[in-house]
Amino acid sequence: MDRNKNHGIVGRKKRVVIKLSGSIFSQDTDYAKIRKYAEMLSDISNRVQPIVIAGGGKVARHYINLARNLGSDEANLDIIGIDVSRLNAKLLITALGDQAYSQVPKNLEEVAIAVDSSKIVIAGGLHPGQSTNATSALIAETSKASSFVNATDVDGIYDSDPNTNTKARLFKEITVNECMEILRVESAMAGTYDLMDIIALKVIERSKIPTRVVRSDTSDIRDAVDGKDIGTKIITFRKQS
């Protein structure tokens, strides 16, 4: 069976998983910004079924750092991050009203039930020890999504941190293995995940999920959902010329 022909079809709509950067929900964010993202999701829902995973962002990192200094272990720090991401998800559900599935799924089984509603699904984190990037990849795999859009704080995947290196080079296309090499030095501590992680990449690789990393801007997300060549495309292997 050709996975690309049959993957992600819900009636006439394909399912698209979108990981939204937690920076959207920072302390200085007002309701107008969240409404803007809700309007974008409403718009693209006319042609696809969005399954959105909200990140925890600075708010989660703030609480994680407080709890870490108070002596919390990493597992409970993960749970704090998950709780914040679910609050962020609830904000989007509120902004979308009846267009969204009314509850925030707490596990893959609940995600499946929500997806079957054909409404816009908004989730947060699911399991301790798992980034929202890994969660998004797993949801894309289990929901048979046609693509995974990881909307981040930068324009895509670079060969080094573009926030500290002005000469960092943006990859238009990168293999899973090349991405893993760049990310091997990343920390696995709660609240430090960025762009992608090893678990997310392994899920993308095994299920051959078409994946694109873009800036968390509403127009960029629209373009990525519509299949435009934007940000960084993650591929499972590079074709030999």
N, C-alpha and C positions, 0 to 999 in steps of 0.2 A: 504494500500500500504506500502511495506517495504521501508522506507526512505533510508536505507543504500544500497539497491540494485539499487535504481533509482536516488539517489542524486548525482548531479554534473557531469552527463555524457554529453559530447559535442562530437557528433559523436562517436568516439572510445576513446576520452580522458575525464578524469575526471577533474573538476576544483579544484584547490587547492589555498586557500588564504594564502599569506605569508606576515606577518607584518615584515618589516625590521627596525632594530634599527637605529635611527638617528645618532648614533655614527659612522656609516659607512661614513657619509658625513661631518665629522668634518673638521675644518680649515686646519689641517695638512694632510688630505687625498689627495693622488695624483690620477691621472687618472687611473693608473695601478690597484689600489685597486677597483675602481668602475668597471673597465673592468672585473676584476676577478668575481665579483658578476653577471655581465651581462652574462659572459660565463657559469656560473652555471645555471642561469635561461634559457639560450639557451639550455643547455644540458637536463634539466628536462622537457623542453617543448616538447621533443620527445615522452614523455609518459603521461604528464598531461598538462593542460592549467594553467599556473601560473597567479594569480591575485595578484599583489604586492601593498602594501601600505607602502610608505616611511615615516619614522618618521622625526621629525624636528631636534632632537639632540641638541648639544651644540650651534650650530649657532642660532637655534630658541630661546633657552634659553637666549643667549646673547642679542638678539634684544628685547625679552620680558622684560628682566631686565632693559634694557635701557629705554624702553617705560614706564614701571611701575614707574621708578624713575622720569620720566618726567610728570607723572600724568595720564597716560592712565587708563581707566576702564578695567575690566577683559574681557568683550566681545571683545573689540578691541585688547586686548593682544592675545586672541584666534585666531583672524583673522591673526595677524602677524605670529603666529606659523603655521597656515594653509598655508600661502603664502610661508614660507620657506620650508615646507614639499613638496609643489608642485614644487618648484625649484629643490629639491633633486630628485623628481620623473622625472623631465625633463632630468636630467643628465643621469639617467638609460635608459630612452627612447632613448637618443642620442647614448649611448653606444650599444644599441641593434639594432639600425637601423630599417630595414624593418620588423624584427621579432616582433617588438612592435607596438601596436596601437599608432598612431602618437600624439594623444592629451592626456592631463591629465584630466580625468573626474572630474567635479566639483560638481556633485550630484549623487544620486543613479540611476536616469534615464539615465544619461550619462554613468555611469558604465555599466548598462545593454546593452546599444548600443555598447560599447567597447567590452564587453564580447562576444557578438554575432559575432564579427569579427573573433573569434577563435584565435586571436593573443595574445601575452603576453600583459597583461594590467597593467599599472603602474599608481597608484593614490597617492595622498597625503591626507591631511585632507579634510573633507567635510563641517562640520557644527561647528560653535562656541559652546563652552560648551561641546564638545565631543572629547575625546582623540582619537588618531589614533588606539588605541587598540579597543575602542568601534566601531569606523568606520570600522575596519577590520572585527569584528564580524558581524556587520550589512551587510557588503558586502558578507560575507560568507553565511549569511542567505538568502539574496535576490537573490544571484547568484546560490543558491543550490549547494554550494561547498561540495566536499566529505570530506574535512578536513580543519582545520585552524592551521597554524604553526606560532607561535609568537616567532620571533627570537630577542633575547634581549642581554643585556650586561653580563649576567650571565648564568650559566648552566641550570637553571630552577627556580622553586619556592622553596624558603627556608622558614624555620620557623622564621627566622630573617634575617637582612641584612648581607649577606656574606662579603660585603666590609668592615664592621666594626666589625663583630663577626666571628672570625676564627672557632668557634665551631658550627656555623649555620648548620642545618641539611637540606639536599636536599630531597624533596619529589619525589619519583618515580611516585607516583599517589596521586591525591588529589581531593576531591569532590568540587563542586561549593560552597557549604555552608561553607566548611572548608576554602576555599580560601577567601571567603567574610569576615570571622572572622579575618583573618590575615590582610586584607586590609582595614578594617573599619577605621583605624586611619590615612589612607592616605589623603593628602590634595587634594582639588579639584581646587586649583589655577592653572592658565595656566602655562604650562611648567614644572609641577611637576609630571606628570603621570609616572608610572613605572609598568612594567610587565603586570598587568591587573587592571581593575577598575570595580566598581559595575555594570555599564551599560553593559560592555562587558560580564561579567559573567552571567548576567540575559539573554542576548541574546543567549549565549552558552547553558544555561539551557533550555530555552523554545524551542529552535530548535534542541537540542541534537546534536550540532555540535562537531564531534571528534576534540579535541584540544590538542596541545602539545606545551609546552614552552621550547625552547632550546637556546643555545648560538648562536649569530649571526655570525656563522662561516660557510663558504660555504659547507664544508663536513658534518657538523651537520645538516644543512638545507636539504641537499640531503638525508641524512639518515632518517630524519623525514618525508619528502615527500614520501620516499619509505616504510614507515610504520615500521621502526626499533624502538626498545625500547630505546629511548634516551631522556634526559631531564626529564620534568615532564608532565605526562598525566593528563589532567583535565577531570573528569568524572562527570556525573549528580548525581549519587548516588552510594553508596557502596553496593555491593551484600552481603546479609546476609549469613554467613557460616553455 
